[in-house]
């Protein structure tokens, strides 16, 4: 197994290509856009947030989803129109709720390991991506939210992540520009922020220097495997062509589900739309009034990051509405209103809206490992923590493929299930071991 195709040029595909190239494989990256990181990795919240490792498979998520169903401005919005995929996904989501605790702890462990890899790669390759290592402050307006955060902190600590409770006075000392009244907060000093698009583009260039062949404007139409070779058919403009590889890694975000079906696997990803705004800070007053410490507002489900001197990003919300990339004004307006309320000194005259589709597995854990065919692998389904987890899952799938490339290495490796933590006792370490 020498030649490997990686489908998808977002953060997961690029980190996977880089990790495989570092292991000596001949890698070809296939991406349908003209450049890397042009979809979900284009303008996310910018957080590298181990402190946001709590999975969503908690009963409170269902309660809030039902309560907010008829509100267009709700942080979590579910289109009530049923589809078989949506119904089956939510059934699997409910079935995963007993694993909430274990999966939260494992996600925290993975996130801690991931950022060490990511920082090392950025330093080694000289990637400038507006990195800020000033921590993340979670803010709470009521006792109920603060108390739940305390329970989550216990799980994060089991995963190896320390974070501390802070009073409203301490919150203002950490981020003096924050306006409003708060019950309290939690501060994670080890978390960071940056520009995912800049990082992914920089790592894609580094991968090219390592020998990765990057083929952009390649819209993958079909992928087939007989267990020994993989044939991938792509369309480039009006031209269609097929190429054969020894193996394939599917890192195609929300499109991973359809490719998995072609390969005989079930990867139950649902597209969960999120929105962001990038607030341009053209004047000194706005620059001084914008926060430098990253925030996560639990009530509104919004996160922030400061990207250099003159940009401020706010992102969040979750919309279950299938493959829909439309940018809705009624979903962008609450983000702008939040900035006006929490940071009234920031001008919102120049705001760039964006929407992207998070590839979400029902148990909130990424699908990392082998498919049914011996030369098919997956690294996808990272949900709201794609950037946070990408470096470690790339390393994991790289190790799996390196072992698979050695004769007789296939037999002791278990087939990957629906994702990490899908069944009791299965973790990322087990799959990559």
N, C-alpha and C positions, 0 to 999 in steps of 0.2 A: 504494500500500500504506500504509494509515493505521491501520486497526484491527487489533490483534494480540492473540490469546489466548495466554496462557502457562498450560500445564497443569502444575500442581504447586506447592504452597505451602511446600516445604522451602527449604533454603538456596539451592539452585540456581535454583529458580523465582523466589524473592523477589529475588535479586541480578539475575536476568535482567530481571524486570519493572522494577526500579529503573533499570538501565542503559538500557533502551528508553525509559522515561519521560524520562530525562535527554536523550535524543536527540529528543524531541518527538513520539513516537508515542502514540496512544490505546491504552492497554493494559488488558486485563481479565485478572485472575489468578483461575484456577479451582482450588479446593482442596476435597477431599472431607471434611476435618475442619472442626470449628467454628473452629479457629484455625490460624495458621501454625506450621510447625515442630513437628508433633505425631508424626512418625514417626522416620526416621533422623536428623533434625536436632534431636531432642529432648534426648538425653542421651549424646552421643558423648564421646570422650576429652578433648575441649576443646583439643587442640593445633593451633596454626597452625605446622605443622612442615615447613619446606622441607628440614630434615635427615632427614626420613622419606620422601624422594622416590624411594628405591630401589624399582623395580618388582619384582613377585614372580616374574617369568618367569625364574627362575634354577634351575639343576639342583638346588640344595640344597633348594628348596621341595618338589620332587617326592619327594626322598629322605625329608625329614621327614614329609611327608604319608603316605607308605607306612608309615614306622616308627610313626607315632602312630595309625594307623587304628583299632586295637582299644582305645585308651585313651579313656575317657569324659572324662577331665580334660585331654586333650591341647590345646595351644594351637591346633593346626590339626586339625580333625576332618572327615572325609569320610564321608558315609553311603555304604556300599558298594553299595547298591541302585542299579542302573543305570537311567537314563532317557536318552532320545535327546538332550534338551537338555544334560544334564550331560556325556555322552560327547562331543558335538560341541564343547561349550565347552572341555573339557580338551584336545581335539585342536587347537583353535585356540590355546589357551594354550601348548602345546608348540611349535606352529609359530611363535609369536611370540618364542621364546627367543633366536634370533639377534639380535633387536633390543633385548635387555636393556640393553646399554650406552647406545645412542642414546636409548632411551626414558627411562632414568634421568636422563641429562643434560638432556633436554628438560623433564622433569617438574620438575627443580630450577629451571630458568629460569622456568617458568610460576609456580611457587610463590613465587619472589622477587618477580615482578611483581605477583602476586595480593595479597600482604600490603600492598604500598604502596597499592593501590586501597582495600583494606578499611580500613586505618587512616585514610585520608583521608575515606572515607565516614562512619566512626564519629565522627570529629572534627567534620565538617561538620554532621552530623545530631544530634549530642549523644547518642549511644547509649552507655549504661552497660552493659557486659557482663562485668564482673569481669576486665578485661584485665590481664594480667601480662606485662611485657616483660623477663623475667629469664632467658631462654634455655631450652634443653632439654639435659639431660644423658643421653646414652646410656650404659648400664652393661653391663659384660661380666664374666662369671665365669671365663672360660678364654681361653687364648691364641688358639685357633682363631676364636672369635667376634670377638675384638679385631683379629686380623689381617684378617679379612674386612671389618670396619668400616674399616680403613685403605684397602682397595681401593675401597670405596664412597666414602670421603672424596675420593679422587682424581677420581671421576666427578662428585661434587657440586661440587668446585672448578672443573671444566670448565664446569659450569652456572652458575658465578658465586657459589657459596656457600662461604665459609670456615668451617671448624670445626677444632678443635684437640684433639689427644690429651691426656689428663690421667691422672696417676698416681692410685692409690687415696688417697693423702694429699690430692691436689688435689681429688678427688671429694668428700671429706668437708669440705673447706674451702668448696666450692661449695654442698653440701647437708649440713649437720652432722647432720641427724636420720636419715640413711640408715644402717641397720644391716646387718651382713653382711660377708663377705669377697669382694673383687673383684680381678680381674686388672688392670683399667684401664677407661677410659671415653673418650668423645668429647663435647665440649661445644660447642654452637652458641649463641653469645651473642645472635644476631639473631632467634632464634625466640621465639614467644610462646604464651600460652594465654588462654582465656576461655570464657564460657558461650555455646555456639552457639544455644541456644534464646532467650536474652535478645537476642543480636545479631540473629537472624533476625526476631524479633518487633519489635524496634526499627526495623529497616530496612523491614519491611512497613508500619509506621506512617508512615515517611518517604516510602515510595512512594505511599501514599494522599494524603499532602500534595501530591505532585507530580501527582496526578490519576489514579493507577491505581485502577481499580475492582476491589475485592477481593470476590470472591463465594465465601464459605465454605459448607460443607455442600453442595457441588456435586459429586456423584459422576459423573464423566464416563463415559458408557456407550459412546459411539461418536464417532469423529472421521473425517471424510471431506473430501477435497480434489479439486477438478477442475482445479487449477492456477491458478485465478483467485479462487475463494472457498473458504473452509473452513467446514463445518457441524459443529457440536459439539452432541451430545445429552447432557444431564445429567439426573440424577435427584436431586431434593431431597425427601426423605421419600417420599411416595406420588406426587408429581407429576413428570412427565417433560416436558422442553421442549427445543427446539433453537434455536440462535442461529448467525448467520452472521458470519464475520470475514473480513478480507482475508488474514490469515496466521495461522499457529500456531507456537509454539515448545514442543516437548515436553521438559519438565523433570520427569518423573514418577517418578524413581527406578526401582525394580524394575518398575513398571508400564509404563515406557517401551517395553519390548519388545512388549507387546500392542498399544499404540497405533501403533507403527511398522509392525507387520504390517497393521493396518487401512489405513495410508497407503501401503502398497506398498514399505516399506523393511525392511531387516533390521538390527536393532540387538541384537547378541548379548549381552545383559546377563544375568548369573546373580546371583541373590540370595545374598550371602554374609553369614550372620548373625554379628553381634558382640554382646558383652555388656558391660555396665558396672554398676558400683555407685557410688552417691553416699553417701559416709560422712559423716554429720552429726557435727559437732564441737561438742557442747553445753557442754563445760567447758574451762577454761583449760589444763589439762594436755594434753588432746587437741589443742587448737589449737597449743600449743607443740611438740608431738611430730610434727605433720604437716609434710610438706615444703612449702616455698614455691617451690622450683625444680622445673619439670616434668621427669619422668623417662621414659625408654623402656628397658625391660628386654628385651634382645634374646632371651634364652633363653626367657622365658615369653611373649614377645610382648604385654606389657602396657605401657600408657602411663598417666601420671598428670597431673592438673592440680589446682591449688589454686584454688577458686572462692570468692573472698572470704575472710572470717575463719572462717566456720563450716561450710564444705563442702570435701570432698576427693573427687575422682573418680578411679576406676581403671577402665580399659576395655581391651578387646582381644579376643583369640581370633578364630578364623575357622571357621565351620561351614558346610559345603556340604551342605544338606539341603532345597533347594527353598524354596518360600514357607512358612516356618514361623516364627511369631513367639512361640512358647511360650518362657517363661523357665524353664529347667531348673535345678533346685537343684544337680545335679552339675556344672554349668558355672559357676554363681555361686560355689560353695564355694572353688575355687582362687583367685579374686580376693580373697575375704575372708582366706584363709590367707596370701596374699602380703602383705597389709597387716599381718597379725599378725607375720609374719616380718621384714619390712623396716622396719616402723615400730611396734615393740611397745608404744610409749607411747600409741598412738592407740586409743581405745575403738571397738570395732565392734559395740556394742549396737544402734545405730540405723543401719541400712544399707538403702538403697533400690535394689533390683535393676531392671535394664532390659535389653531386647534390641531390636536394630534390624537391618534388612537393608540391607547395602551394595550399591549397583548396580554390579557389577563387569564390565568388559569383559575379554576374554581377554588382550589385550595390556597391560592395566592403564592404558590411556590413555583419557581421556574422549572421547565422541562429540560433536563441536562443529562445526556448519555446516549445510549444506543437505541436504534429502532429495531424492527423485526429482522430486517436484512443486515447481514454482518458488516456491510460497508455504508450504513446509513446512521447518521448521528444528529442529535438535536441540541441546540442551545437557544432557547426561546421561552416566551411566556413570562417575562420578568415583571409585568404589570407596572405599578407605580414606582418601582425601584430599579428600573433598567440600568441607569448609569451607576447607581450605588453598588449593584451586584455584578456588573458586567465583567470586571477584571478577574474576579475569582471564578466565575462560571466558565470563562474562557480558559483559564488555567486547568480547571477540572476536566472540561471536554478534551483539552489538549492531552492531558495525561491518559484519559480513556483511549483516545485514538493512538497514542504512542504504544500503549500496551496491546491494542488490537492489531497493530502492524507487525507484532512479533508472532511467529507461528506458535500455535497451541495456547496463545493467550486468550482466545475467545471463550473457551470452556468454563473457566472459573468466574467469569464476569456475569453477574445477573443482568437480565434485560431490564432496562429502565421502565418504570411504570408511568403513571400520569404526571409525574414530577417529583421533585424532592419532597420528602415527608408525606407522600401520597398514602403510604400505609405505615402502621406503627413500626418504629425502629429503623426506618429507611431515611438516611440523611444524605447530604451531599458527599460526605466523606465515604459512606458506604458505596455509593455509585462509582466514585472515582478511585476507590482503593484497588 
